[in-house]
Amino acid sequence: MMYTKQEILKKIRGSGFSLAHLSDRCPELQTLKNIPQDPAYHGEGDVYNHTEMVCEVLLSLTEWNTLSMEDQKILFLAAAFHDIGKTACTKQENGKWISPKHTIVGEKIFRQMVYRKSEQFGLTFDQRERAAKLIRYHGLPVWFWTKSKPEYDLFKAAESIPLRLLYLLSKADVLGRISSEPGQLDEQVELFADYAKELGIWEKPYAFANPYTRFQYFHKEDLWHKAALYDDTEFDVIMMSGLPLAGKDCWIERYGTGEHGMKIPVISLDEIRRQYGIPPAKDTGKVAQIAIGQAKTFLRQKNPFIWNATNIIQETRQRLVSLFAGYGARVHIIYLEAPYQELLDRNQKRERYIPEPVLEEMIRKLEPPAPWESFTVNNGLPFQHT
């Protein structure tokens, strides 16, 4: 079946927000059937039954009719797929069914699905990521208060999604079930809403005193969110991020100039491999060691540079961000993404062909950078010098 742009969102609206109608077109939702759950929290049965109840409750909430059509469609899509991670995470332990980390896994499953089936879903990057982050954080309103620093995760989530939408998804999630403790989870969700409003992040991210304070808040422990730190950064470092063949080299060629029109030096892991004759996926440690050595030379001299590598995993990016920031750099991440089919076509024409299983595994691991990860995170836009 061929789909036109935004077909899924059109079908969601045209069907009157019907999960059954959506699941007919998304066989992934059918996999939720017969996935067991702990009856103490889910007396309604399997994950699909729960998802049906969540979608019904969502449409019955008084706030639903106050939402824009765009918000309704994205929120319903997130509700339909909010537990998709349970298909991979559900297991029995000590006689109970559990689904550890299903929100994290669910975010990735949803993103991969929408990316690979872009013709069917027709979502923009922002629409996809908003729904993916709603899936990722849908349990946050229930457990945030158990943390020693409960506001931290709320600030982080607010960087990616409106917490008012997260509240509605979580509220539908706790009401759309048969639980042995009715009311308790609902109270925690209402506490989340009150606290988010109190912190000033109900509608949008928190307004930190300055970009430097915002960066330090997310990268240092125990920093007060109302602090106003002096920005002592001295130069800019650009970190490229994206799958192979996403267009990073082209971006650098087009936009990789400094304030005075001079080309910014580039540290390219692919170029290091070419120079040293190291084949793809071999001697990764050696390549990284050479690149880090080059970076430290620029860092000690306080010279701007571009770090050109895939950087598709958050943990990898954050290690580099910490290193660069430790020398007084303002780190800016540029994330690029090519449509799935275009990526495959480019790979067929590439001189250094990437085996398809390797490329698919990279797609599976892909974690696009979140806004809190660095000073700025841009999706393919020209870099603005500070």
N, C-alpha and C positions, 0 to 999 in steps of 0.2 A: 504494500500500500504506500502510495506517495503522499507526503504531507507538505502543506504550504507553511510559510513562515508563521510562527506563533500558533501552530495548529493545536497543540495541547492546551494552551491557555484559552483559545477560542472554544475548544470542546468542553473545557471545564465550565465556562460561562454558559455555553449553549445548552448544556445538559442540566442546567439548574444546580450545578455543583453536586453531581452524583458520583459517588465513589465507584459504584457498579459500572457506570458508563466509562469512567476513567480506567478501571482495571481491565475492561475489555480491550482497551487500546494499549495498555501497558502490562504485558504478561508478568513483569517483575512483581507486580502487586499480588498476583495469584500465588506467588511463592510464600506469601504470609499465611496462607491457609494451612492448617495442621501443624503450625509452629507452636509448641506448648508454652504455657506461662504458669507462674506460681499462682494457684487458685486463691491464696490468701490476699493477693493484690489484684488478681484478674479472674474473678469468678465467672466472667462472661465467656471464657473459653480461649480459643487460639488468638494469634496476633491479628488475623484478618477481622475477626469479630470485634476485637478491641478497636481497630482502626475505623471500622464502620461506625461504632459508637462515638468515637472522637470527632469524626466528620459531622455526624448528626448534631452533637452538642455544640460544635463550633458555629454551625448555622443558626442555632437557637439562642446564642448569647446576645444580650441586648446591644453590645458594642458592635456586632457584626454589621448592622445596617448603617453604621456611621463611617465605615471604612470606604476608601476609594475602591473602584473596581480593580485597579491594579493590585492594591493590597489584598483584596479578597482572593484574587486568583493565586497569587504567590503563597498566601497563608494556607489556602486549601491544598495546594500542591505539597507544601511542607507537611501538612497534617496527614495527607494520604501516604507519604513516604517516611513519616517521622520514625517509624520502627523498622525500616527496611534493614537496618544493621542486625536485627535479631535473627535473620535468616542465616547469618554467618557466625553469630556469637552465642546462640542458645545452646546450653548444655545442662546436664544434671549433675548436681554436686550435693552430697549428703542428703540425697532423697528429694532435693528441691530443684526446680527449674530456674536457672539464672541466665542473664545475658550481659556479662561484663563488657564494658566499653562499647556497647552497641551504638551509642550516639556518635562516637568518633568514627567507628567503622561505617555507620550509616551515612555520614557526611561524604565519605570517600566513594561509597557505592553509588550514591545519588549523583555525585559529580561525574564519575566515570560514565554512567549510563547516559546522562544528558549530553556529555561531550561527544561520546561515540555516536549517539543518535540525534545529532544536532538538527538534521532535516525533519525528524519527527517532532522534536520538542520546540525547536525554533526559539529558544530563550536567548536573550542577550546575556552577556557575561555577568552583568550586575544582577539580573533576575535569577540566574542560576546560583550565583554565590549567596544571594539573600536567602533563597530557599535552603541551600546547603547549610548555611550557618544557623538557620532556625532549627534544622534537624540536629545539628551538632550541639546546640545549647538548650534543647527543649526540656532537659531535666534540671537545668540550673536553678529555676525558681523554687524547686523542691529542696535542694540540698545546699544552696549557697550559704545559708546561715550556720552550717556546721564547720565552716572554715575559721581559722584564727583571724584572718583578715577578710571578712565576707564581702567587703565592697570591691576588692581587687578584681575578682572574676566578673562582677557586674560592669565595671569600667571597661574591661577587656571586651566583653560581649557587645557593649554599646558602641565600640569602635566599628563593628561590622553590621549590626542590625538594630532597628528600633526596638527598644525593650517593651514598648506597648504591644507590639505584635508578638513578641516572645511570650508575654504574659497571657495573651489570648490562646496561643497554642498550648501552653502548659496548663492553663485552666481547663481547656477542652480535654487534655490528656488525663487529668486527675478525675474529672467528672465522667469521662467516657469509659467507665469501668465499673465492675462490681467488686468492692473491696470490703475486707473485714473491719477496716478502720475508716468508715466514711466520715468526711469532714476534716480529718486531720491534715491530709495533703492539700486540700483546698485552702485551709487557713495559712499554710506555709506559702502558697502562691500569692495570696492576698498580702502577706507580709513582704514578699518580694516587690509587689507593685508599690506599696507604701514607701519602701526603702529607696527604690529607683527614683521615685518622684522627689523624695527628700534630697537625694544626691544630685538632682538636676540632670538626670540622664534618661528620662522617660521617653523623650522624643528624639534625642540626638546625643552624640558623644559628649563627654564632659569637656568643658572649656577650661583647660589648664592655663596657668599663668603665661606660659610661652611654650614654643615647640620643644625647647631643651628640657624643660621640666616634665613635659609629657613623655618624652623619650626616656628620661631617667626614672620616672615613676614605673614604667613597665619593665625596666631592666635592673632596678636596684630594690633590694628588700627594705620594707618598713619605711619607705618615703611617704610622707603625708601628701595627699592629693591636693591640698590647698597651699603647698609650698610654692615659693617663687625663686627658682634657682638662677644664678648668674650664668649666662651662656658663654663658656670659655672655649668653644670649639673654634678651630682655625682654618679648616679646609674641608672640601667635599670629596667623598668617595662614592662612586656609582656602582651598585651591584646589579648585574643582569640576572634575570631569573626566567626560566621557561624551558620547555622540552626542546630537544634537539630539533633544528629546522624551523623553529618558531619565528625566526627573523632577527635574532640578536645582533648578528654581524651587520645586517642592513641598517638596523637602528643606530648602531655605533657609527657607521659610515655617514649617516644622515644627520645625527644629532650630537655626536661625540666631540663637541668643541667647547673650549673654555670661554671665559668672559671676554677675552680679546681675540676670539676667532681662531685660536691655536688648537690643534688637535690634542685631546686629552690622552695621555699614555694608556695603553691597554695591556692588562695581564690576561692572556687567553690560555686556558688549559688545553684547548685543542691545538693552539699554535705551539705550545711546549711539547705536546706529543709529536707534532710534525718535526720540530727541530731535533728532538732526541730519538726519533724513529720508534716511538712507543705506540704499539697498536691500541685501538679502543678497548676499554675494560681491562687493560693490563697495567700493572705497576701503578695503580692509582695513588698509593702512598707516596711514591717517588715524585709523581707529577705534582701532587699537592705540596710537597716539601719545597720543590723548586719555585712554585708559584708564591708560596708564603714568604720565601726568601726575597723574591722580587718586591712583594708588597711591603715588607718591612723596610726596605730601602726607601721607598716612596714615603712611607709613614714617618720614618725618622726625619726626613727632610721636609715634612709637612706639605708634600706635593699631592695634588689631586690625581686620581687615576680611576680607571674603569676595571672592575673585576668581572671578566667574561667567562661564565660557566653556566651549567644548567641550574644549579641551586634550587632544586625542586622540593627539597625536604626542609621543613622549618628548623629542625635541630641543626642542620648544616649551616643554614643562613645565620642562625643566632650565634653560633660559635665565631663566625667571621665578623658579624656585626660587633660583638664584644671586643674582638681583637682590634678592629679598626677604630672603634670609639675610644679604646684605651689610649690611643695616640692623639686624641683630640679631634677626630674626624667626625663630620656630619655624614652619616650613611644614608643614601637614598636608594631604594630598590625600584628597578624598572622591570615589570613583569610583562612578558609577551606571550601570546597564544595564537596559534594558527588553527583553523578548523580541522577536524579529525581527518577527513578524506584528503584535504589538501596536504596535510602532514605526510600521509602515506604516499601521495603522488610525488612529493618532493623527495622522499626517501628513495623512491625507485630511480630517480634521476641523479642522486647524489653519488659522487665519486667514491666516498667512504661510506658505503651502504651499512645501515644499522640493521641487524637481524630483527625481523618483525617481533619475535617473542621478547627481545630485549626492549624494544620500543613500547610494547604493550605493558610490560612490567613497570616501566617508567611512568606510564599513564596511571597505572594502578597506585603507584606511590605518590603521585603528584599532590602537593599541598601549596596552592597559590598563596603568596604572602598576604598576611592579614595587615590591616592599617597600622596596628600598634608596633609592628616589628622594627621599624626604623623611623628616621625623621620624616620621610615621606615615602609613600608607596604609590607608584603610578603605573597604570596599565597601558603602556605603549605611547604615552604622551612625551613631548619634548621635555627635557630636564630644565627646570627653572633655577638659576643660580641664586643662592641666598647671600 
